[in-house]
Amino acid sequence: MESATPGRVVWLLIKWTFLLTGPLFLGGALISAHYTQRFLLRSVTVQGRVVGLKQVRGGQDNTLTYAPVFRFDVPGTHFATVVSHTSSSPPDFKVGEMVTVHYKQGHPEGAVIDSFGQLWLGDVVFGGVGALFTCISLLIVVHVRKGKRRNLGMAGDGSGITRL
């Protein structure tokens, strides 16, 4: 049995972190994309207007981004004003800009502007990180297996016979 040297323990932690995190992020992105798609298929679609930009401070460096504040008519009842959960710098929208809005029937407070960034950016980022981590984990596994074959004196075909 191999001894657990500090370098080996670190290598195992890195390997298992990537092996577990990549597929979890990919799965989360797929589930989130599924829910976004269901939301779009079942949502009420109306026209709205950006009425303001809310400053959002975040991150360790207190970065300033802007979330669109939009207003739309909830047919037959009232106007709803919603602050987007997604912000950017520079702002993706201009005050006064007309936008298409989706919301779940009876829940206008959860409205979302119909744009790639507002609807899909989170799914794409999580999916991209998941794909990257999964690829890195696969490269690690291939590297470790090649290293084990080399250490055992095996040929690439696993026959145990090395060619000279």
C-alpha positions, 0 to 999 in steps of 0.5 A: 500500500502506498504511503500518504505523503503530503504531496499525494494527499494534496493531489488526491484532494485536487483530483476528487474536487474536480471529479465531483465539482465538474459533474455537479455544476454541469448537472445544476446548469442542466436542471436550471436550464430546464426550469428556465425553459419551462418558465418561458413555455408557461409564462405570460409575455408582455411589453414593458419599459426600463424606468431606471437603473439600480446601482448594485455594489458587490464582490470583494472589491465593491464593484458597481453594477447596474440592474434594470428596473422595469415596469409593465402592465399586468393585464386587467389589474395594475402596473408592476415595477420589478428590479432585475436580479441580474446586473452588469457594468456597463448597463445592458439596458437604457432608461426608456428602452422597450423590453419584452417581459416574461412572468408566471401567471399571478406572480408579476414580482418574479418577472424577467426581461427577455434577453440572453443575459437575463435568462440564460447567463447563469446557466451558461456560466455554471455549465461552462465551469462544470464542463471545464472542471469535468475536462480537467478531471478527465485529464487528471485521470488520464495522466494518473493512469498513464503514470501508473502504466509507466511506473509498472513498466507496461506498454500503452496496450496494458500487456506488460511488455515494453518495446525497445 
